[in-house]
Amino acid sequence: QSVLTQPPSVSGAPGQRVTISCTGSSSNIGARYDVHWYQQLPGTAPKLLIYGNSNRPSGVPDRFSGSKSGTSASLAITGLQAEDEADYYCQSYDSSLSGYVFGTGTKVTVL
Amino acid sequence: EVQLVQSGAEVKKPGESLKISCKGSGYSFTSYWIGWVRQMPGKGLEWMGIIHPGDSETRYSPSFQGQVTISADKSISTAYLQWSSLKASDTAMYYCAKKGEYFQHWGQGTLVTVSS
């Protein structure tokens, strides 16, 4: 049972903007630990999408953006494209568990 | 180019032992932590534990402590995840990942199937 909660699914038409929330608590996101996001395309390994709350690794389109406030974080995808259809996971550190935690995961569907 | 290459898929029976591997290349293997992540069929990612190959310091998720053993052989740039007695519930995809501040590079995954 993950300590970071995400909506199970979000969907949008091509070109639209969708956001994915990641809700934590005072022992993880609220404790000022960074949030990172991963994209998992069907049948493949996860790939780093956003690091340090809002930074994109080289090669990640600027359609993807991240933010963090209080005990939550968000991933936004603008100009949704068919190839964005994937599962997305947030990740942080939890001081109560003394370990790393992943969000419950969100499936993005492009309509 | 950083690469993490994992060992191939395994099919085992309940009660059997297993050790899967993750070989790193393209970076200083002893300078970065290697983590292991489980993904059960149709489910999300779960952090299992992490090892620093430089000094073999290891940390486990409370959910996996005592259930698996993580080790590394820095002489061959390889990290391991092992079970002494598999259960059907260990059926999953297992990923290794190189960690700095985040899991920056991932292996391709090793599918472990435990079935009688």
Interface residues (C-beta under 8 A of the other chain):
Chain A: S2 D34 H36 Y38 Q40 A45 P46 K47 L48 Y51 G52 P57 D87 Y89 Q91 L97 S98 G99 Y100 V101 F102 G103 T104 G105
Chain B: G35 V37 G44 L45 E46 W47 I50 R59 Y60 S61 P62 Y95 A97 E101 Y102 F103 Q104 H105 W106 G107 Q108 G109
